[in-house]
C-alpha cells in the first residue's frame, strides 16, 4: 500500500467522491500493475482532509519509499463505508481487489496500461522532483 503526500491529495479535484476506485499504477519507471485506490476522510485530521491510499496488486521485493508513484484511475467500485469488524473489512477489500482485476482485464481498461503517461523519459522532472 502506498499513501500519497498531503500536498498531492490536496491537488485532487475537491469534488471527487470518496470511495474505492480501480486503475493502473507504476512505481518509478517500473512495470505497470493493477491497483485499487481508496479516497476517504482521514479521522487523524478530524475528517476535514481526505487521504488517498493506493493498493498495488503486486508483491514487491522491497519497499519503494521516495519513488514517484504514477496512477491512472479508470473506474469506481463503491462508496466509502464503515465496517462492524476487521473480518468484514478484509472481506470487502478482497472483493474490491477481485472486482478491480475483472474490470481491468476488459479491453477498454487494459489498453490504458500501455499509455505513454507511464513511460517518462529518463531524467524528466515531475512536480519539481
The first five atom37 places (N, CA, C, CB, O) and aatype in JSON, in Angstrom:
{
  "aatype": [20, 20, 20, 20, 20, 20, 20, 20, 20, 20, 20, 20, 20, 20, 20, 20, 20, 20, 20, 20, 20, 20, 20, 20, 20, 20, 20, 20, 20, 20, 20, 20, 20, 20, 20, 20, 20, 20, 20, 20, 20, 20, 20, 20, 20, 20, 20, 20, 20, 20, 20, 20, 20, 20, 20, 20, 20, 20, 20, 20, 20, 20, 20, 20, 20, 20, 20, 20, 20, 20, 20, 20, 20, 20, 20, 20, 20, 20, 20, 20, 20, 20, 20, 20, 20, 20, 20, 20, 20, 20, 20, 20, 20, 20, 20, 20, 20, 20, 20, 20, 20, 20, 20, 20, 20, 20, 20, 20, 20, 20, 20, 20, 20, 20, 20, 20, 20, 20, 20, 20, 20, 20, 20, 20, 20, 20, 20, 20, 20],
  "atom_mask": [
    [1, 1, 1, 1, 1],
    [1, 1, 1, 1, 1],
    [1, 1, 1, 1, 1],
    [1, 1, 1, 1, 1],
    [1, 1, 1, 1, 1],
    [1, 1, 1, 1, 1],
    [1, 1, 1, 1, 1],
    [1, 1, 1, 1, 1],
    [1, 1, 1, 1, 1],
    [1, 1, 1, 1, 1],
    [1, 1, 1, 1, 1],
    [1, 1, 1, 1, 1],
    [1, 1, 1, 1, 1],
    [1, 1, 1, 1, 1],
    [1, 1, 1, 1, 1],
    [1, 1, 1, 1, 1],
    [1, 1, 1, 1, 1],
    [1, 1, 1, 1, 1],
    [1, 1, 1, 1, 1],
    [1, 1, 1, 1, 1],
    [1, 1, 1, 1, 1],
    [1, 1, 1, 1, 1],
    [1, 1, 1, 1, 1],
    [1, 1, 1, 1, 1],
    [1, 1, 1, 1, 1],
    [1, 1, 1, 1, 1],
    [1, 1, 1, 1, 1],
    [1, 1, 1, 1, 1],
    [1, 1, 1, 1, 1],
    [1, 1, 1, 1, 1],
    [1, 1, 1, 1, 1],
    [1, 1, 1, 1, 1],
    [1, 1, 1, 1, 1],
    [1, 1, 1, 1, 1],
    [1, 1, 1, 1, 1],
    [1, 1, 1, 1, 1],
    [1, 1, 1, 1, 1],
    [1, 1, 1, 1, 1],
    [1, 1, 1, 1, 1],
    [1, 1, 1, 1, 1],
    [1, 1, 1, 1, 1],
    [1, 1, 1, 1, 1],
    [1, 1, 1, 1, 1],
    [1, 1, 1, 1, 1],
    [1, 1, 1, 1, 1],
    [1, 1, 1, 1, 1],
    [1, 1, 1, 1, 1],
    [1, 1, 1, 1, 1],
    [1, 1, 1, 1, 1],
    [1, 1, 1, 1, 1],
    [1, 1, 1, 1, 1],
    [1, 1, 1, 1, 1],
    [1, 1, 1, 1, 1],
    [1, 1, 1, 1, 1],
    [1, 1, 1, 1, 1],
    [1, 1, 1, 1, 1],
    [1, 1, 1, 1, 1],
    [1, 1, 1, 1, 1],
    [1, 1, 1, 1, 1],
    [1, 1, 1, 1, 1],
    [1, 1, 1, 1, 1],
    [1, 1, 1, 1, 1],
    [1, 1, 1, 1, 1],
    [1, 1, 1, 1, 1],
    [1, 1, 1, 1, 1],
    [1, 1, 1, 1, 1],
    [1, 1, 1, 1, 1],
    [1, 1, 1, 1, 1],
    [1, 1, 1, 1, 1],
    [1, 1, 1, 1, 1],
    [1, 1, 1, 1, 1],
    [1, 1, 1, 1, 1],
    [1, 1, 1, 1, 1],
    [1, 1, 1, 1, 1],
    [1, 1, 1, 1, 1],
    [1, 1, 1, 1, 1],
    [1, 1, 1, 1, 1],
    [1, 1, 1, 1, 1],
    [1, 1, 1, 1, 1],
    [1, 1, 1, 1, 1],
    [1, 1, 1, 1, 1],
    [1, 1, 1, 1, 1],
    [1, 1, 1, 1, 1],
    [1, 1, 1, 1, 1],
    [1, 1, 1, 1, 1],
    [1, 1, 1, 1, 1],
    [1, 1, 1, 1, 1],
    [1, 1, 1, 1, 1],
    [1, 1, 1, 1, 1],
    [1, 1, 1, 1, 1],
    [1, 1, 1, 1, 1],
    [1, 1, 1, 1, 1],
    [1, 1, 1, 1, 1],
    [1, 1, 1, 1, 1],
    [1, 1, 1, 1, 1],
    [1, 1, 1, 1, 1],
    [1, 1, 1, 1, 1],
    [1, 1, 1, 1, 1],
    [1, 1, 1, 1, 1],
    [1, 1, 1, 1, 1],
    [1, 1, 1, 1, 1],
    [1, 1, 1, 1, 1],
    [1, 1, 1, 1, 1],
    [1, 1, 1, 1, 1],
    [1, 1, 1, 1, 1],
    [1, 1, 1, 1, 1],
    [1, 1, 1, 1, 1],
    [1, 1, 1, 1, 1],
    [1, 1, 1, 1, 1],
    [1, 1, 1, 1, 1],
    [1, 1, 1, 1, 1],
    [1, 1, 1, 1, 1],
    [1, 1, 1, 1, 1],
    [1, 1, 1, 1, 1],
    [1, 1, 1, 1, 1],
    [1, 1, 1, 1, 1],
    [1, 1, 1, 1, 1],
    [1, 1, 1, 1, 1],
    [1, 1, 1, 1, 1],
    [1, 1, 1, 1, 1],
    [1, 1, 1, 1, 1],
    [1, 1, 1, 1, 1],
    [1, 1, 1, 1, 1],
    [1, 1, 1, 1, 1],
    [1, 1, 1, 1, 1],
    [1, 1, 1, 1, 1],
    [1, 1, 1, 1, 1],
    [1, 1, 1, 1, 1],
    [1, 1, 1, 1, 1]
  ],
  "atom_positions": [
    [[0.84, -1.19, 0.0], [0.0, 0.0, 0.0], [0.88, 1.24, 0.0], [-0.95, 0.0, 1.21], [1.87, 1.3, 0.72]],
    [[0.52, 2.22, -0.8], [1.27, 3.48, -0.87], [0.32, 4.63, -0.58], [1.94, 3.65, -2.28], [-0.8, 4.69, -1.1]],
    [[0.77, 5.54, 0.26], [-0.03, 6.72, 0.6], [0.55, 7.93, -0.13], [-0.05, 6.97, 2.14], [1.77, 8.09, -0.21]],
    [[-0.31, 8.75, -0.66], [0.15, 9.99, -1.29], [0.37, 11.05, -0.22], [-0.87, 10.47, -2.34], [-0.33, 11.1, 0.79]],
    [[1.36, 11.91, -0.46], [1.63, 13.03, 0.44], [0.43, 13.97, 0.48], [2.91, 13.79, 0.0], [-0.35, 14.05, -0.47]],
    [[0.3, 14.69, 1.59], [-0.83, 15.59, 1.8], [-0.99, 16.6, 0.65], [-0.67, 16.34, 3.11], [-2.11, 16.85, 0.21]],
    [[0.12, 17.17, 0.17], [0.01, 18.16, -0.91], [-0.47, 17.55, -2.22], [1.36, 18.84, -1.14], [-1.11, 18.23, -3.02]],
    [[-0.17, 16.26, -2.44], [-0.67, 15.57, -3.64], [-2.18, 15.36, -3.51], [0.05, 14.19, -3.84], [-2.93, 15.61, -4.46]],
    [[-2.62, 14.92, -2.34], [-4.05, 14.7, -2.11], [-4.82, 16.01, -2.3], [-4.3, 14.13, -0.69], [-5.9, 16.02, -2.87]],
    [[-4.26, 17.11, -1.82], [-4.93, 18.4, -1.95], [-5.04, 18.85, -3.4], [-4.18, 19.45, -1.15], [-5.86, 19.7, -3.72]],
    [[-4.22, 18.28, -4.29], [-4.29, 18.64, -5.71], [-5.35, 17.85, -6.46], [-2.94, 18.44, -6.36], [-5.64, 18.16, -7.62]],
    [[-5.93, 16.82, -5.83], [-7.03, 16.07, -6.45], [-8.23, 17.0, -6.56], [-7.38, 14.78, -5.61], [-8.36, 17.93, -5.75]],
    [[-9.12, 16.79, -7.53], [-10.33, 17.62, -7.6], [-11.11, 17.53, -6.28], [-11.24, 17.18, -8.79], [-11.32, 16.44, -5.76]],
    [[-11.53, 18.67, -5.76], [-12.18, 18.69, -4.45], [-13.53, 17.98, -4.45], [-12.36, 20.12, -3.99], [-14.01, 17.54, -3.4]],
    [[-14.14, 17.86, -5.63], [-15.47, 17.23, -5.68], [-15.41, 15.74, -6.01], [-16.32, 17.94, -6.71], [-16.45, 15.12, -6.24]],
    [[-14.21, 15.15, -6.03], [-14.13, 13.72, -6.32], [-14.75, 12.95, -5.15], [-12.65, 13.27, -6.55], [-14.37, 13.17, -4.0]],
    [[-15.7, 12.07, -5.43], [-16.38, 11.36, -4.34], [-15.43, 10.42, -3.59], [-17.57, 10.58, -4.89], [-14.52, 9.85, -4.19]],
    [[-15.65, 10.28, -2.3], [-14.89, 9.3, -1.54], [-15.37, 7.91, -1.96], [-15.04, 9.52, 0.0], [-16.49, 7.74, -2.42]],
    [[-14.49, 6.94, -1.78], [-14.86, 5.58, -2.13], [-13.67, 4.79, -2.63], [-15.94, 5.58, -3.17], [-12.52, 5.18, -2.47]],
    [[-13.99, 3.66, -3.26], [-12.98, 2.74, -3.75], [-12.99, 2.77, -5.27], [-13.24, 1.3, -3.21], [-14.04, 2.62, -5.91]],
    [[-11.82, 2.95, -5.84], [-11.63, 3.05, -7.28], [-10.65, 1.97, -7.73], [-11.11, 4.47, -7.68], [-10.02, 1.31, -6.91]],
    [[-10.53, 1.79, -9.04], [-9.52, 0.88, -9.58], [-8.82, 1.55, -10.75], [-10.15, -0.47, -10.01], [-9.31, 2.52, -11.32]],
    [[-7.66, 1.01, -11.09], [-6.9, 1.55, -12.21], [-5.52, 0.93, -12.29], [-6.78, 3.07, -12.08], [-5.31, -0.22, -11.91]],
    [[-4.6, 1.72, -12.79], [-3.23, 1.27, -13.03], [-2.25, 2.1, -12.23], [-2.89, 1.33, -14.53], [-2.47, 3.29, -12.01]],
    [[-1.16, 1.48, -11.8], [-0.13, 2.17, -11.02], [1.25, 1.75, -11.48], [-0.3, 1.88, -9.51], [1.47, 0.61, -11.9]],
    [[2.17, 2.68, -11.4], [3.56, 2.43, -11.78], [4.46, 3.12, -10.76], [3.85, 2.93, -13.23], [4.28, 4.3, -10.45]],
    [[5.44, 2.38, -10.25], [6.41, 2.94, -9.31], [7.68, 3.23, -10.09], [6.69, 1.95, -8.11], [8.27, 2.35, -10.72]],
    [[8.1, 4.52, -10.05], [9.29, 4.92, -10.8], [9.09, 4.64, -12.28], [10.54, 4.18, -10.29], [8.05, 4.99, -12.85]],
    [[10.08, 4.02, -12.9], [9.95, 3.62, -14.31], [9.74, 2.12, -14.43], [11.2, 4.04, -15.1], [10.09, 1.51, -15.44]],
    [[9.15, 1.52, -13.39], [8.93, 0.08, -13.36], [7.73, -0.35, -14.18], [8.75, -0.38, -11.94], [7.21, 0.41, -15.0]],
    [[7.31, -1.58, -13.94], [6.16, -2.13, -14.64], [4.87, -1.49, -14.16], [6.1, -3.66, -14.45], [4.8, -0.95, -13.05]],
    [[3.85, -1.54, -15.0], [2.53, -1.02, -14.66], [1.7, -2.2, -14.11], [1.83, -0.36, -15.93], [1.62, -3.27, -14.72]],
    [[1.09, -1.96, -12.94], [0.33, -3.0, -12.27], [-1.11, -2.54, -12.01], [1.01, -3.4, -10.95], [-1.39, -1.34, -11.96]],
    [[-2.0, -3.51, -11.84], [-3.37, -3.21, -11.42], [-3.34, -2.65, -10.0], [-4.27, -4.48, -11.49], [-2.46, -2.99, -9.21]],
    [[-4.3, -1.78, -9.69], [-4.37, -1.22, -8.34], [-5.8, -0.93, -7.95], [-3.52, 0.06, -8.24], [-6.69, -0.78, -8.79]],
    [[-5.99, -0.85, -6.62], [-7.24, -0.4, -6.02], [-6.87, 0.84, -5.21], [-7.92, -1.54, -5.12], [-5.85, 0.86, -4.53]],
    [[-7.7, 1.86, -5.29], [-7.41, 3.13, -4.65], [-8.56, 3.5, -3.72], [-7.18, 4.25, -5.7], [-9.73, 3.43, -4.1]],
    [[-8.21, 3.91, -2.5], [-9.22, 4.36, -1.55], [-9.06, 5.86, -1.36], [-9.08, 3.6, -0.19], [-7.98, 6.35, -1.03]],
    [[-10.13, 6.58, -1.56], [-10.18, 8.01, -1.27], [-11.18, 8.17, -0.14], [-10.57, 8.89, -2.55], [-12.36, 7.86, -0.29]],
    [[-10.7, 8.67, 1.0], [-11.6, 8.76, 2.15], [-11.25, 9.89, 3.08], [-11.59, 7.47, 2.91], [-10.19, 10.51, 2.97]],
    [[-12.15, 10.16, 3.99], [-11.92, 11.19, 5.0], [-11.0, 10.63, 6.06], [-13.27, 11.67, 5.64], [-11.17, 9.5, 6.51]],
    [[-10.02, 11.42, 6.46], [-8.99, 10.96, 7.38], [-9.35, 11.35, 8.81], [-7.62, 11.54, 6.99], [-9.36, 12.54, 9.14]],
    [[-9.65, 10.36, 9.67], [-10.02, 10.68, 11.06], [-8.88, 11.34, 11.83], [-10.45, 9.41, 11.78], [-9.13, 12.06, 12.8]],
    [[-7.62, 11.11, 11.42], [-6.48, 11.75, 12.07], [-6.59, 13.28, 11.99], [-5.16, 11.28, 11.43], [-6.17, 13.99, 12.9]],
    [[-7.17, 13.77, 10.88], [-7.36, 15.21, 10.69], [-8.82, 15.61, 10.95], [-6.95, 15.63, 9.25], [-9.33, 16.56, 10.35]],
    [[-9.49, 14.88, 11.85], [-10.87, 15.16, 12.23], [-11.81, 15.19, 11.02], [-10.95, 16.49, 12.98], [-12.78, 15.95, 11.0]],
    [[-11.51, 14.37, 10.03], [-12.32, 14.21, 8.82], [-12.53, 15.49, 8.02], [-13.65, 13.66, 9.19], [-13.54, 15.64, 7.33]],
    [[-11.57, 16.42, 8.11], [-11.66, 17.61, 7.27], [-10.69, 17.52, 6.09], [-11.37, 18.88, 8.11], [-10.72, 18.36, 5.19]],
    [[-9.82, 16.51, 6.1], [-8.9, 16.28, 4.99], [-9.12, 14.87, 4.47], [-7.41, 16.49, 5.43], [-9.46, 13.96, 5.21]],
    [[-8.9, 14.72, 3.17], [-9.01, 13.4, 2.57], [-7.65, 12.72, 2.55], [-9.58, 13.5, 1.13], [-6.61, 13.38, 2.53]],
    [[-7.67, 11.42, 2.57], [-6.45, 10.64, 2.37], [-6.66, 9.76, 1.14], [-6.09, 9.79, 3.64], [-7.78, 9.38, 0.82]],
    [[-5.56, 9.44, 0.47], [-5.61, 8.6, -0.71], [-4.6, 7.48, -0.52], [-5.32, 9.41, -2.01], [-3.4, 7.74, -0.39]],
    [[-5.08, 6.25, -0.51], [-4.22, 5.08, -0.33], [-4.32, 4.21, -1.58], [-4.6, 4.28, 0.94], [-5.42, 3.89, -2.04]],
    [[-3.17, 3.84, -2.1], [-3.11, 3.01, -3.29], [-2.65, 1.62, -2.9], [-2.18, 3.63, -4.34], [-1.58, 1.46, -2.31]],
    [[-3.44, 0.61, -3.23], [-3.04, -0.79, -3.02], [-2.68, -1.35, -4.39], [-4.19, -1.64, -2.31], [-3.56, -1.63, -5.21]],
    [[-1.39, -1.52, -4.62], [-0.92, -2.08, -5.89], [-1.05, -3.6, -5.81], [0.56, -1.64, -6.21], [-0.57, -4.22, -4.86]],
    [[-1.69, -4.18, -6.8], [-1.93, -5.62, -6.81], [-0.69, -6.32, -7.39], [-3.22, -5.98, -7.63], [-0.69, -6.82, -8.51]],
    [[0.35, -6.32, -6.58], [1.64, -6.89, -6.96], [2.48, -6.99, -5.68], [2.37, -6.03, -8.07], [2.37, -6.15, -4.8]],
    [[3.29, -8.01, -5.6], [4.2, -8.14, -4.46], [5.57, -7.63, -4.86], [4.28, -9.62, -3.97], [6.21, -8.16, -5.76]],
    [[6.01, -6.58, -4.17], [7.33, -6.01, -4.43], [8.36, -6.67, -3.52], [7.32, -4.47, -4.23], [8.06, -7.01, -2.38]],
    [[9.58, -6.85, -4.04], [10.64, -7.47, -3.24], [11.14, -6.56, -2.13], [11.8, -7.87, -4.14], [11.63, -7.03, -1.11]],
    [[11.03, -5.26, -2.34], [11.47, -4.3, -1.32], [10.55, -3.09, -1.34], [12.95, -3.86, -1.56], [9.79, -2.9, -2.28]],
    [[10.63, -2.26, -0.28], [9.75, -1.09, -0.26], [10.25, -0.04, -1.24], [9.67, -0.5, 1.18], [11.38, -0.12, -1.74]],
    [[9.4, 0.93, -1.51], [9.72, 1.93, -2.53], [9.49, 3.36, -2.02], [8.89, 1.69, -3.79], [9.01, 4.22, -2.76]],
    [[9.84, 3.6, -0.77], [9.72, 4.95, -0.21], [10.5, 5.93, -1.07], [10.23, 4.99, 1.25], [11.62, 5.65, -1.5]],
    [[9.91, 7.08, -1.31], [10.6, 8.15, -2.05], [10.5, 8.03, -3.56], [12.03, 8.16, -1.66], [10.92, 8.94, -4.26]],
    [[9.96, 6.93, -4.07], [9.8, 6.77, -5.52], [8.58, 7.55, -6.0], [9.67, 5.27, -5.9], [7.67, 7.84, -5.22]],
    [[8.57, 7.89, -7.28], [7.4, 8.52, -7.88], [6.36, 7.44, -8.15], [7.78, 9.28, -9.2], [6.66, 6.41, -8.75]],
    [[5.13, 7.68, -7.71], [4.01, 6.77, -7.96], [3.08, 7.45, -8.96], [3.25, 6.4, -6.63], [2.51, 8.5, -8.67]],
    [[2.94, 6.83, -10.13], [2.04, 7.35, -11.15], [0.81, 6.46, -11.2], [2.75, 7.42, -12.56], [0.92, 5.23, -11.23]],
    [[-0.37, 7.07, -11.2], [-1.61, 6.28, -11.26], [-2.55, 6.83, -12.32], [-2.31, 6.28, -9.89], [-2.54, 8.02, -12.65]],
    [[-3.38, 5.92, -12.84], [-4.49, 6.29, -13.7], [-5.72, 5.61, -13.11], [-4.25, 5.86, -15.22], [-5.78, 4.39, -13.01]],
    [[-6.7, 6.42, -12.71], [-7.95, 5.89, -12.16], [-8.89, 5.64, -13.33], [-8.59, 6.87, -11.11], [-9.18, 6.55, -14.11]],
    [[-9.36, 4.4, -13.46], [-10.21, 4.07, -14.61], [-11.65, 3.78, -14.24], [-9.64, 2.89, -15.33], [-12.52, 3.79, -15.12]],
    [[-11.94, 3.53, -12.96], [-13.32, 3.23, -12.6], [-13.57, 3.29, -11.11], [-13.69, 1.89, -13.11], [-12.65, 3.4, -10.31]],
    [[-14.84, 3.22, -10.76], [-15.33, 3.34, -9.39], [-15.98, 2.03, -8.98], [-16.35, 4.52, -9.26], [-16.76, 1.46, -9.74]],
    [[-15.65, 1.54, -7.78], [-16.23, 0.28, -7.3], [-17.39, 0.53, -6.35], [-15.16, -0.56, -6.6], [-18.49, 0.01, -6.55]],
    [[-17.14, 1.33, -5.29], [-18.19, 1.51, -4.28], [-17.88, 2.74, -3.42], [-18.33, 0.24, -3.38], [-16.76, 3.24, -3.44]],
    [[-18.89, 3.22, -2.68], [-18.65, 4.35, -1.77], [-17.86, 3.92, -0.53], [-19.98, 4.97, -1.34], [-17.77, 2.74, -0.21]],
    [[-17.29, 4.9, 0.13], [-16.6, 4.68, 1.41], [-17.64, 4.24, 2.44], [-15.84, 5.98, 1.89], [-18.76, 4.76, 2.46]],
    [[-17.27, 3.29, 3.31], [-18.2, 2.89, 4.35], [-17.44, 2.36, 5.56], [-19.19, 1.82, 3.83], [-16.26, 2.01, 5.46]],
    [[-18.12, 2.31, 6.69], [-17.53, 1.76, 7.91], [-17.89, 0.27, 8.02], [-18.02, 2.54, 9.17], [-18.89, -0.18, 7.46]],
    [[-17.06, -0.47, 8.73], [-17.28, -1.9, 8.89], [-17.42, -2.24, 10.36], [-16.14, -2.71, 8.25], [-16.8, -1.61, 11.22]],
    [[-18.24, -3.27, 10.64], [-18.5, -3.69, 12.01], [-17.36, -4.51, 12.6], [-19.78, -4.5, 12.07], [-17.23, -4.61, 13.82]],
    [[-16.53, -5.09, 11.72], [-15.45, -5.94, 12.22], [-14.28, -5.91, 11.24], [-15.94, -7.39, 12.43], [-14.42, -5.52, 10.09]],
    [[-13.14, -6.35, 11.74], [-11.95, -6.45, 10.9], [-12.19, -7.48, 9.8], [-10.72, -6.82, 11.74], [-11.76, -7.28, 8.66]],
    [[-12.86, -8.58, 10.13], [-13.15, -9.61, 9.13], [-14.01, -9.06, 7.99], [-13.86, -10.8, 9.78], [-13.78, -9.39, 6.83]],
    [[-14.98, -8.23, 8.32], [-15.84, -7.63, 7.29], [-15.02, -6.7, 6.39], [-17.01, -6.86, 7.94], [-15.23, -6.67, 5.18]],
    [[-14.11, -5.94, 6.99], [-13.23, -5.05, 6.22], [-12.35, -5.87, 5.29], [-12.36, -4.18, 7.16], [-12.24, -5.55, 4.1]],
    [[-11.71, -6.9, 5.8], [-10.82, -7.75, 5.0], [-11.59, -8.38, 3.85], [-10.17, -8.85, 5.87], [-11.09, -8.44, 2.72]],
    [[-12.79, -8.85, 4.12], [-13.63, -9.46, 3.08], [-13.96, -8.44, 1.99], [-14.92, -10.01, 3.7], [-13.89, -8.77, 0.8]],
    [[-14.3, -7.22, 2.38], [-14.63, -6.18, 1.4], [-13.4, -5.82, 0.56], [-15.16, -4.92, 2.12], [-13.52, -5.62, -0.65]],
    [[-12.24, -5.75, 1.19], [-11.01, -5.44, 0.45], [-10.74, -6.52, -0.59], [-9.8, -5.31, 1.42], [-10.4, -6.21, -1.73]],
    [[-10.9, -7.79, -0.2], [-10.69, -8.89, -1.15], [-11.68, -8.81, -2.31], [-10.82, -10.26, -0.43], [-11.31, -9.04, -3.46]],
    [[-12.94, -8.48, -2.01], [-13.94, -8.33, -3.08], [-13.58, -7.16, -3.99], [-15.35, -8.12, -2.47], [-13.74, -7.26, -5.21]],
    [[-13.11, -6.06, -3.41], [-12.69, -4.9, -4.21], [-11.55, -5.27, -5.16], [-12.25, -3.73, -3.3], [-11.56, -4.89, -6.33]],
    [[-10.59, -6.02, -4.64], [-9.43, -6.44, -5.46], [-9.91, -7.34, -6.61], [-8.38, -7.19, -4.58], [-9.47, -7.16, -7.74]],
    [[-10.79, -8.28, -6.33], [-11.29, -9.17, -7.38], [-12.08, -8.39, -8.44], [-12.17, -10.28, -6.77], [-11.96, -8.66, -9.63]],
    [[-12.89, -7.43, -8.0], [-13.64, -6.59, -8.94], [-12.69, -5.77, -9.8], [-14.62, -5.66, -8.18], [-12.89, -5.66, -11.01]],
    [[-11.65, -5.2, -9.19], [-10.66, -4.42, -9.94], [-9.98, -5.3, -11.0], [-9.6, -3.82, -8.98], [-9.82, -4.88, -12.15]],
    [[-9.59, -6.5, -10.61], [-8.94, -7.42, -11.57], [-9.86, -7.71, -12.76], [-8.54, -8.74, -10.88], [-9.43, -7.68, -13.91]],
    [[-11.13, -7.99, -12.47], [-12.1, -8.28, -13.55], [-12.25, -7.08, -14.49], [-13.48, -8.65, -12.95], [-12.18, -7.23, -15.71]],
    [[-12.44, -5.91, -13.91], [-12.65, -4.71, -14.73], [-11.41, -4.36, -15.56], [-13.03, -3.53, -13.83], [-11.52, -3.99, -16.73]],
    [[-10.24, -4.47, -14.94], [-9.01, -4.07, -15.62], [-8.6, -5.05, -16.72], [-7.88, -3.94, -14.62], [-7.76, -4.72, -17.56]],
    [[-9.19, -6.25, -16.74], [-8.95, -7.19, -17.84], [-9.8, -6.88, -19.06], [-9.22, -8.61, -17.37], [-9.59, -7.47, -20.12]],
    [[-10.76, -5.97, -18.94], [-11.6, -5.58, -20.08], [-10.76, -4.75, -21.05], [-12.85, -4.77, -19.61], [-9.93, -3.95, -20.62]],
    [[-10.95, -4.93, -22.36], [-10.11, -4.24, -23.36], [-10.03, -2.73, -23.18], [-10.62, -4.54, -24.74], [-8.96, -2.13, -23.36]],
    [[-11.15, -2.09, -22.82], [-11.13, -0.62, -22.7], [-10.26, -0.14, -21.55], [-12.55, -0.1, -22.5], [-9.75, 0.98, -21.58]],
    [[-10.06, -0.99, -20.53], [-9.19, -0.62, -19.41], [-7.77, -1.13, -19.64], [-9.74, -1.17, -18.09], [-6.8, -0.46, -19.27]],
    [[-7.65, -2.29, -20.25], [-6.35, -2.91, -20.48], [-5.46, -2.04, -21.37], [-6.52, -4.29, -21.12], [-4.24, -1.99, -21.17]],
    [[-6.06, -1.35, -22.34], [-5.26, -0.53, -23.25], [-4.58, 0.63, -22.52], [-6.14, 0.01, -24.38], [-3.54, 1.12, -22.97]],
    [[-5.15, 1.09, -21.39], [-4.55, 2.21, -20.64], [-3.25, 1.81, -19.94], [-5.55, 2.73, -19.61], [-2.45, 2.66, -19.59]],
    [[-3.06, 0.51, -19.74], [-1.83, 0.02, -19.11], [-0.6, 0.41, -19.94], [-1.88, -1.52, -18.94], [0.48, 0.62, -19.4]],
    [[-0.78, 0.51, -21.26], [0.34, 0.81, -22.16], [0.46, 2.3, -22.47], [0.17, 0.05, -23.45], [1.27, 2.68, -23.31]],
    [[-0.31, 3.15, -21.8], [-0.3, 4.57, -22.1], [1.08, 5.18, -21.88], [-1.34, 5.3, -21.25], [1.79, 4.8, -20.95]],
    [[1.45, 6.13, -22.73], [2.74, 6.81, -22.62], [2.9, 7.55, -21.3], [2.9, 7.79, -23.77], [4.02, 7.84, -20.89]],
    [[1.8, 7.84, -20.63], [1.85, 8.5, -19.32], [2.79, 7.77, -18.37], [0.44, 8.58, -18.7], [3.47, 8.4, -17.57]],
    [[2.82, 6.44, -18.46], [3.62, 5.64, -17.55], [5.09, 5.54, -17.96], [3.04, 4.27, -17.44], [5.9, 5.01, -17.19]],
    [[5.43, 6.01, -19.13], [6.79, 5.83, -19.61], [7.48, 7.18, -19.76], [6.8, 5.06, -20.94], [7.62, 7.7, -20.87]],
    [[7.91, 7.71, -18.63], [8.58, 9.0, -18.61], [9.99, 8.86, -19.18], [8.62, 9.58, -17.18], [10.68, 7.89, -18.89]],
    [[10.42, 9.83, -19.98], [11.81, 9.79, -20.44], [12.76, 9.88, -19.24], [12.09, 10.94, -21.44], [12.44, 10.51, -18.23]],
    [[13.89, 9.26, -19.36], [14.9, 9.3, -18.29], [15.24, 10.76, -17.96], [16.2, 8.52, -18.7], [15.43, 11.58, -18.86]],
    [[15.32, 11.07, -16.67], [15.71, 12.41, -16.24], [14.6, 13.45, -16.29], [16.84, 12.89, -17.08], [14.84, 14.61, -15.97]],
    [[13.41, 13.05, -16.67], [12.28, 14.0, -16.74], [11.92, 14.47, -15.33], [11.04, 13.36, -17.43], [11.78, 13.65, -14.43]],
    [[11.76, 15.76, -15.15], [11.4, 16.31, -13.85], [9.88, 16.39, -13.75], [12.05, 17.7, -13.62], [9.22, 16.97, -14.61]],
    [[9.34, 15.8, -12.7], [7.89, 15.79, -12.48], [7.62, 16.45, -11.13], [7.31, 14.34, -12.53], [8.19, 16.05, -10.12]],
    [[6.75, 17.45, -11.11], [6.4, 18.12, -9.85], [7.62, 18.57, -9.06], [5.55, 17.21, -8.99], [7.66, 18.41, -7.84]],
    [[8.6, 19.12, -9.74], [9.82, 19.66, -9.13], [10.68, 18.6, -8.44], [9.45, 20.72, -8.12], [11.52, 18.95, -7.61]],
    [[10.5, 17.32, -8.74], [11.33, 16.28, -8.14], [12.19, 15.62, -9.21], [10.46, 15.22, -7.43], [12.97, 14.72, -8.91]]
  ]
}
